[in-house]
Every structure is written in C-alpha cells, then in structure tokens.
C-alpha cells in the first residue's frame, strides 16, 4: 500500500500532530502517539460541485479564467505567514511554527472562512515540501494534505488539494489511488487555480499512459494558449514540451523550453528541477539537455 492509498484515511492528530491511520469509513480510535480519543468521519469522495460554473458556457468560463490569470498575484500574504516562510524553504527549526499557522487557517476554513481556506492550501504546499524533501516522511505529508482536505469547505480549494494527492499517488506508483483522488474533481471549474490543478493532473495522468495527444488537448499546443495560474506555468510548460517531443517535434519542444526559461525569473533552474521531481514520467529526455545549451 502506498502512503497515498485511498483505501485508508491518514490524518494529522489534532492534539499532537502525529499521523493517524484508520479505515476509509472512519471510526473511533485513540491516537497512537498521545492516546487522545479521536472520532473520525468517513472520507467524502463525492464529486466536487462548483457553485454556478455549470451555468456558464465554455467560452464564458475560459474568458473568466483569462481575467483571473491577468490579475494573479495581486494578493498580499498575511504577516504571520510571511514570518514563518521568510528565509525560503522550511527548515526543521521553523516547521513547528509553520504547522501552528497551518492549523489556525484550517480551523478558520472549516468554519467557512474562504480566505483562510486559500491560505491553508498555500501553507500545505510549503510544509509539504519540507516533509517530502527534508524529513522524507511521506506519511506525514499525506496526513497534512488529507487533514487540509477535511477542513476546507470551498470546492475549488478542495480540488487543488485532491489534484496534489493524485499526483503524489502517481509518483508513488499508485495509479488506482490517483484515479480516486482525481475522480471527484470538476473538469469545468470557473476558478483559475482549480482549473490549472485539473489540467496539470490530467496531463500528468495522460503522460503516464503515453497519451500525448490528450496532454496537448489539456494544455494547448504552445505557451500562452490556455489560461494558467502563474505558479504552475513552468510545470505546464515542461509537460507540454515533453508531449511535443514525444510526438516527434524535438525542435519545437526545445524552442518552447528556451522561450519559457527566458520569460520567467528562475526558469533556467526550475525547468530541470520539475523534470527531476517526476522521475516516473521521464519528462523531456532530449529537449531539456539541448535547451540548456541555448538558454
Ligand atoms: Zn496525538
């Protein structure tokens, strides 16, 4: 069983922060670490319903996503988040403080605070990198994401978290669980981050199946052909260039990578890192080495 298996629930103990594991149906258990008695509900794997987006025509939905892409990044992060994330990637001495901020956001999100839900998703991403890269503790990474999923109320926020869980499952070699996490997601979200998460995850699954035509259907043929939330732009670019390379057009794949590396700050470093972070997909095996000689 992988650390991201949908056959079980893995959550963070609300009292001590240790990961707890129980059946998907939930139940009553004591925490294995602090012994606090816990009552856990069944996981909700029902399809996510995005309020109102089903009323939009497809051109209206895409137009709304482009408008969100144009204003992306205008929001200011709150001081308590900046304080724990100052100094870059989390280190062991700062992870406790980060978990405290995350817990506060989750509590507010579960009470219906939309803005806190967005911040909870952001904090989850930052702490996730610590558990995966520094602590190398996939069970705690999984527990963090599933606890966030339980706390969130907004379907678009839930979709971003479910898409992350689906991609972690794939990386762990657990395609059936990836399909369960992803299966509840909405292919027609009106929210830019939820739509981008859907496209990246759909394209990753299609890449794993060697279905490069559908990668390009989801991501468009070239940079700028679909609206993308800025933090995912290079990830989208690498998945797209890989599909272009695997479809037999190495020159176009190289040209796209060079253009994206030059267009975005940090792109030259990030593009090879994105490919290395997904060894199961073997992204851009020829185009990245050749693009590096040009950018
Ligand atoms: Zn505990």
Boltz pocket constraint, residues with backbone or C-beta under 6 A from the ligand:
constraints:
  - pocket:
      binder: B
      contacts: [[A, 13], [A, 14], [A, 15], [A, 16], [A, 17], [A, 18], [A, 31], [A, 32], [A, 33], [A, 34], [A, 35], [A, 36]]
      max_distance: 6.0
